[in-house]
Amino acid sequence: MTLVELRATLSDDAPPPGVPETVKALWHDARGDWDEAHRVAQDIDDADGAWVHAYLHRKEGDLPNASYWYRRSGRPRSTSPLEEEWAAIAGELLR
């Protein structure tokens, strides 16, 4: 699945089948359901999950918590616009 294909599913009732949990979290976030996105991200215990979790806390405005999750992900805290960061994360996770 490509980033364009993922975005095309945002009007669907559920995330596309077979995508990783990290992508499901981003899908929920893109649909405006931060709480569900966060619930999904909390259950992912790896660097990619931490990256998504970091993005979500940055979006929420909780920068200290975001910084913690960026450190757990092994990635620097992003300063790019949130939409750009979302696309960068989703694009990499879909590769």
C-alpha positions as CSV (number, residue, x, y, z in Angstrom):
1,M,0.0,0.0,0.0
2,T,1.2,3.5,-0.8
3,L,0.6,6.7,1.1
4,V,-1.8,7.8,-1.6
5,E,-3.7,4.6,-1.3
6,L,-3.8,4.9,2.5
7,R,-5.2,8.4,2.3
8,A,-7.9,7.1,-0.1
9,T,-9.2,4.9,2.7
10,L,-9.7,7.7,5.2
11,S,-13.4,7.8,4.3
12,D,-13.8,4.1,5.0
13,D,-15.4,2.9,8.2
14,A,-12.3,0.9,9.3
15,P,-8.5,0.9,8.6
16,P,-7.4,-1.1,5.6
17,P,-7.0,-4.8,6.4
18,G,-3.4,-6.0,6.8
19,V,-1.7,-2.8,7.6
20,P,0.5,-2.7,10.7
21,E,-0.9,-1.4,14.0
22,T,1.3,1.7,13.6
23,V,-0.4,2.6,10.4
24,K,-3.8,1.9,12.0
25,A,-3.0,4.4,14.7
26,L,-2.0,7.0,12.0
27,W,-5.2,6.2,10.1
28,H,-7.3,7.0,13.1
29,D,-5.4,10.2,13.8
30,A,-5.9,11.3,10.2
31,R,-9.6,10.8,10.6
32,G,-9.6,13.0,13.7
33,D,-9.8,10.3,16.3
34,W,-6.8,11.1,18.4
35,D,-8.0,9.0,21.4
36,E,-8.3,5.8,19.3
37,A,-5.0,6.5,17.6
38,H,-3.4,6.9,21.0
39,R,-5.1,3.7,22.3
40,V,-3.6,1.7,19.4
41,A,-0.2,3.3,19.7
42,Q,0.1,2.6,23.4
43,D,0.0,-1.2,22.7
44,I,2.9,-1.2,20.3
45,D,6.1,-1.9,22.1
46,D,8.8,-1.2,19.5
47,A,10.7,1.8,18.0
48,D,8.1,2.4,15.3
49,G,5.3,2.4,17.9
50,A,7.3,4.9,20.0
51,W,7.7,7.1,16.9
52,V,3.9,7.2,16.3
53,H,3.3,7.7,20.0
54,A,5.8,10.6,20.0
55,Y,4.0,12.2,17.0
56,L,0.6,11.9,18.7
57,H,1.9,13.6,21.9
58,R,3.5,16.3,19.9
59,K,0.2,16.9,18.1
60,E,-1.6,16.9,21.5
61,G,0.9,19.6,22.6
62,D,2.5,17.5,25.3
63,L,6.1,18.2,24.3
64,P,7.8,16.7,27.4
65,N,5.9,13.4,26.8
66,A,6.6,13.6,23.1
67,S,10.3,14.1,23.8
68,Y,10.3,10.9,25.9
69,W,8.7,8.9,23.1
70,Y,11.1,10.4,20.4
71,R,14.0,9.2,22.6
72,R,12.4,5.7,22.9
73,S,12.0,5.7,19.1
74,G,15.7,6.6,18.5
75,R,14.6,9.6,16.4
76,P,15.0,13.3,17.0
77,R,12.0,15.4,17.9
78,S,10.4,16.7,14.7
79,T,10.0,20.4,14.1
80,S,8.3,20.0,10.7
81,P,4.5,20.7,10.3
82,L,2.4,18.0,11.8
83,E,0.9,17.0,8.4
84,E,4.5,16.6,7.0
85,E,5.5,14.5,9.9
86,W,2.4,12.3,9.6
87,A,3.2,11.7,5.9
88,A,6.8,11.0,6.6
89,I,6.0,8.4,9.3
90,A,3.2,6.8,7.3
91,G,5.3,6.7,4.2
92,E,8.2,5.0,5.9
93,L,6.0,2.5,7.7
94,L,4.3,1.5,4.5
95,R,7.6,0.7,2.8
